[in-house]
Amino acid sequence: MTILAVFKSRAQALDCIAALKGEGIPTQPISNPHEARVGCGVSARFEENFLPRARRIIAKRGYSSFAGYMKQSGHTFVFL
């Protein structure tokens, strides 16, 4: 299942993606889905099995523009 770490800031999203990749988590940038309602930011996309590790990394870095996690549900995304 696909998970998104949603950001309001493109710069912080890209920093997060680099940090996750640096910790061995395969991550891709994607545009925030409409359902996020946080503007035209960028999300970090990764698989659900990496969520516990990603949570620790993102929490440790304290991103001010982090808006939360979303999970794919059919053809849409919903906040966890």
Residue pairs with C-beta under 8 A, 6 or more apart in sequence:
1 47
1 48
1 71
1 72
2 45
2 46
2 47
2 48
2 71
2 72
3 45
3 46
3 47
3 48
3 50
3 51
3 54
3 69
3 70
3 71
3 72
3 80
4 30
4 32
4 33
4 36
4 43
4 44
4 45
4 69
4 70
4 71
4 72
4 77
5 13
5 16
5 43
5 44
5 46
5 54
5 58
5 66
5 69
6 32
6 36
6 38
6 41
6 43
6 66
6 67
6 68
6 69
6 70
7 13
7 16
7 32
7 38
7 41
7 42
7 43
7 44
7 63
7 65
7 66
7 67
8 38
8 39
8 41
8 65
8 67
9 41
9 63
9 64
9 65
10 41
10 42
12 63
12 64
12 65
12 66
13 29
13 41
13 42
13 43
13 44
13 65
14 29
14 42
15 61
15 63
16 44
16 57
16 58
16 61
16 63
16 66
17 27
17 28
17 29
17 44
19 57
19 61
20 27
20 44
20 46
20 50
20 54
20 57
21 27
23 53
23 57
25 46
25 50
25 53
25 54
25 57
26 46
26 47
26 50
27 44
27 45
27 46
28 44
28 45
28 46
29 42
29 43
29 44
29 45
30 42
30 43
30 45
31 40
31 41
31 42
31 43
32 38
32 39
32 40
32 41
32 42
32 43
33 43
33 70
33 76
33 77
35 70
35 76
35 77
35 78
36 43
36 67
36 70
36 77
36 79
38 67
41 65
41 67
43 70
44 54
46 54
48 71
51 69
55 69
58 66
68 79
68 80
69 79
69 80
70 77
70 78
70 79
70 80
71 77
71 78
71 80
